[in-house]
Amino acid sequence: MQTKGHDEDESFESDVEQGDCVLLLAPSIHSATEDACLDLLAFDDTSEENVLWVTYTRSPDTCIRDWLTRTGERPRNMRLVSVGDTTRSATAHAGSDTTSETGDEVVETLSNPSDLTGLGIKLSEILQGWDTFDGRTVACFDSLTALLQYADLQTVYKFLHVLTGRFAAADVTAHFHLDPDACDTQTVSTLTSLFDTVVEFDDGEWSVRSR
């Protein structure tokens, strides 16, 4: 992999190709992580984007608020899959400004965080529903750190192998959060092999490694 350094406030847009799957190695709770997440979601014309957000750790309300604060406009379509304890409706709070142009619900819920089959089906259905839309499709998976609390490494690896393949086939630019301090080096190494690009935060600086 080729490695490139970044200051904390630099954009990653030039380092990520459309259709890349990115592993975001950074602390679960840190302002730099939140900024990087939005940087990897909001590209040139955010009003034409299809945004898919899988969250185990944050409420849909928070995700939508952060998006609107960053971009000032809703995307063409936004679907959030809220997993486990975060499951709650954001539709009433967010209002019509965050519903998609197709009139779909903003939030999908999955109460069982270990149901990877059900999660995979939901994500595939959402992507299939966007087949007719132009513009970039982006995705955030927050987080693998949480997912690893509900499934073993081998199961997670197999799930991600299939999911990253689906994202690649659909030309989705996706990033996946993982806190390297919350898991062992073997886990990080195993999962890293699945991704086109690794964006890592360490000692106040970002590094980007690409194949």
Long-range contacts (C-beta under 8 A, 24 or more apart in sequence): 1-198, 1-209, 1-210, 1-211, 2-209, 2-210, 2-211, 3-207, 3-208, 3-209, 4-207, 4-208, 4-209, 4-210, 5-205, 5-206, 5-207, 5-208, 6-205, 6-206, 6-207, 6-208, 7-205, 7-206, 8-32, 8-35, 8-201, 8-204, 8-205, 8-206, 9-35, 10-206, 11-39, 12-36, 12-39, 12-40, 12-199, 12-206, 12-208, 13-39, 13-43, 15-197, 15-199, 15-208, 15-210, 16-40, 16-173, 16-197, 17-173, 17-196, 18-136, 18-171, 18-173, 19-167, 19-168, 19-171, 19-172, 19-173, 20-173, 20-174, 20-196, 20-197, 21-164, 21-167, 21-168, 21-174, 21-175, 21-176, 21-194, 21-195, 21-196, 21-197, 22-173, 22-174, 22-175, 22-176, 22-195, 22-196, 22-197, 22-198, 22-199, 23-175, 23-176, 23-178, 23-191, 23-192, 23-194, 23-195, 23-197, 23-198, 23-199, 24-175, 24-176, 24-177, 24-178, 24-199, 25-178, 25-179, 25-180, 25-188, 25-198, 25-199, 25-200, 25-201, 26-177, 26-179, 26-180, 26-199, 26-200, 26-201, 27-179, 27-181, 27-201, 28-57, 28-143, 28-145, 28-177, 28-179, 28-182, 30-201, 32-201, 32-204, 32-206, 33-177, 33-201, 34-66, 36-199, 36-201, 36-206, 37-140, 37-142, 37-175, 37-177, 38-66, 38-67, 38-70, 40-138, 40-140, 40-173, 40-175, 40-199, 41-67, 41-138, 41-140, 41-175, 42-67, 42-70, 42-71, 42-138, 43-136, 43-138, 43-173, 44-136, 45-135, 46-71, 46-73, 46-75, 47-73, 47-74, 47-75, 47-76, 48-75, 48-76, 48-134, 48-135, 48-136, 49-75, 49-76, 49-135, 49-136, 49-137, 49-138, 50-75, 50-76, 50-77, 50-78, 50-130, 50-133, 50-135, 50-136, 50-137, 50-138, 51-75, 51-77, 51-78, 51-79, 51-137, 51-138, 51-139, 52-79, 52-80, 52-81, 52-123, 52-126, 52-127, 52-137, 52-138, 52-139, 52-140, 52-172, 52-174, 53-78, 53-79, 53-80, 53-81, 53-139, 53-140, 53-142, 54-80, 54-81, 54-83, 54-119, 54-123, 54-139, 54-140, 54-141, 54-142, 55-80, 55-81, 55-82, 55-83, 55-86, 55-140, 55-142, 56-83, 56-84, 56-86, 56-113, 56-142, 56-143, 56-146, 56-147, 57-86, 57-142, 57-143, 57-145, 57-146, 58-86, 58-142, 59-86, 59-88, 59-90, 60-86, 60-88, 60-89, 60-90, 60-94, 60-106, 60-107, 61-88, 61-90, 61-93, 61-94, 63-90, 64-90, 64-94, 64-98, 64-106, 68-97, 68-98, 74-98, 76-100, 76-101, 76-133, 76-135, 77-101, 77-102, 77-104, 77-130, 77-133, 78-106, 79-104, 79-106, 79-107, 79-108, 79-126, 80-106, 80-107, 80-108, 81-107, 81-108, 81-109, 81-110, 81-119, 81-122, 81-123, 81-126, 82-107, 82-108, 82-109, 82-110, 83-109, 83-110, 83-113, 83-119, 84-110, 84-111, 84-112, 84-113, 84-146, 84-150, 85-113, 87-111, 102-129, 104-129, 113-146, 113-147, 113-149, 113-150, 114-150, 114-151, 116-151, 116-155, 116-156, 116-159, 119-159, 120-159, 120-162, 120-163, 120-166, 123-163, 123-166, 124-166, 127-166, 127-167, 127-170, 127-172, 136-173, 137-170, 137-171, 137-172, 137-173, 138-172, 138-173, 138-174, 139-167, 139-172, 139-173, 139-174, 139-175, 140-174, 140-175, 140-177, 141-174, 141-175, 141-176, 141-177, 142-177, 143-176, 143-177, 143-178, 143-179, 144-176, 144-177, 144-178, 144-191, 145-177, 145-178, 145-179, 145-182, 145-183, 148-183, 148-187, 153-187, 153-190, 153-191, 156-191, 157-190, 157-191, 157-194, 160-191, 160-194, 161-194, 164-194, 164-195, 175-199
